[in-house]
Amino acid sequence: MTSNESKGERTVAELTLVIGNKNYSSWSLRPWLALRHAGFDFDEILIALSTNGTKAEILKHSASGRLPALRHGELTVWDSLAICEYAAELKPDAGLWPQDQAARALARSVSAEMHTGFTALRQHMPMNIRSSFPDEGRKPGVKEDIDRITSLWRQCRSRHGADGPFLFGSFTIADAMYAPVVTRFRTYGVALGEVEQAYADAIWNLPMMKEWAKSASDEPMIIDSAEF
Ligand SMILES: N[C@@H](CCC(=O)N[C@@H](CS)C(=O)NCC(=O)O)C(=O)O
């Protein structure tokens, strides 16, 4: 605790994470979880997506025109996975990547596959944490994406998950990358096998996940393209 905190004053965090709507912005959720899990003190700036002013607001923080972005002093880090990597470098002891080299390589592979792939799932089952659409989203390519994701989860759990309930035992960036999928499976009522359901429950029951989901439920903004 700093001396200012002990006097009850809020210190300005060194890090600021600029994010989109908590209900819809799956890319924002990922680094938010990684930073939280690693115990960073960070401020948040939330920019409402899909409004007339969204692009101009985002551009004040990131020339990429996309969220999330992390500000650390003069430095801006953008893109969810790059922010997670930066957090892992800032706190090497936080365990954001698995210690074992082979496990770490697999964790990076499954994270990269999430980052670049599963376009059918992302398009047809957009993240909408507070809602329930159990009959929607079964479009071409979605089942294949779900099958690939659940197979990856089983592979990680059986090879490296012995020491805890997450993909590599304890929580890592790989879990942060797949957390939005866990919420999608809930929203769209995707039936899971025992191993995948236990994993999904472990993610959903994380206090930091509950906190994000509560904020998502409290948000007034509605994005029509992510509603059914
Ligand atoms: N690959 C990027 C994707 C970021 C992205 O597409 N973010 C969306 C919000 S979830 C965005 O900023 N959209 C811009 C807009 O709505 O104007 C990442 O991993 O951060």
The ligand as an SDF file (V2000), in Angstrom:
LIG
                    3D

 20 19  0  0  0  0  0  0  0  0999 V2000
   -7.2430   -7.8760  -33.1070 N   0  0  0  0  0  0  0  0  0  0  0  0
   -7.7690   -6.8100  -32.2780 C   0  0  0  0  0  0  0  0  0  0  0  0
   -9.2580   -6.6700  -32.5310 C   0  0  0  0  0  0  0  0  0  0  0  0
   -9.8320   -5.4830  -31.8310 C   0  0  0  0  0  0  0  0  0  0  0  0
  -11.2510   -5.1340  -32.2640 C   0  0  0  0  0  0  0  0  0  0  0  0
  -11.7400   -5.5560  -33.3380 O   0  0  0  0  0  0  0  0  0  0  0  0
  -11.9260   -4.3540  -31.4060 N   0  0  0  0  0  0  0  0  0  0  0  0
  -13.2520   -3.8600  -31.7000 C   0  0  0  0  0  0  0  0  0  0  0  0
  -14.0870   -3.8260  -30.4310 C   0  0  0  0  0  0  0  0  0  0  0  0
  -14.3090   -5.4140  -29.6920 S   0  0  0  0  0  0  0  0  0  0  0  0
  -13.1440   -2.4120  -32.1380 C   0  0  0  0  0  0  0  0  0  0  0  0
  -12.3190   -1.6800  -31.6340 O   0  0  0  0  0  0  0  0  0  0  0  0
  -13.9810   -1.9610  -33.0530 N   0  0  0  0  0  0  0  0  0  0  0  0
  -13.9030   -0.6050  -33.5320 C   0  0  0  0  0  0  0  0  0  0  0  0
  -15.2130    0.0460  -33.6930 C   0  0  0  0  0  0  0  0  0  0  0  0
  -16.2290   -0.5430  -33.2870 O   0  0  0  0  0  0  0  0  0  0  0  0
  -15.2390    1.1700  -34.2280 O   0  0  0  0  0  0  0  0  0  0  0  0
   -7.4480   -7.1400  -30.8200 C   0  0  0  0  0  0  0  0  0  0  0  0
   -7.1370   -8.3070  -30.5410 O   0  0  0  0  0  0  0  0  0  0  0  0
   -7.4320   -6.2380  -29.9640 O   0  0  0  0  0  0  0  0  0  0  0  0
  1  2  1  0
  2  3  1  0
  2 18  1  0
  3  4  1  0
  4  5  1  0
  5  6  2  0
  5  7  1  0
  7  8  1  0
  8  9  1  0
  8 11  1  0
  9 10  1  0
 11 12  2  0
 11 13  1  0
 13 14  1  0
 14 15  1  0
 15 16  2  0
 15 17  1  0
 18 19  2  0
 18 20  1  0
M  END
$$$$
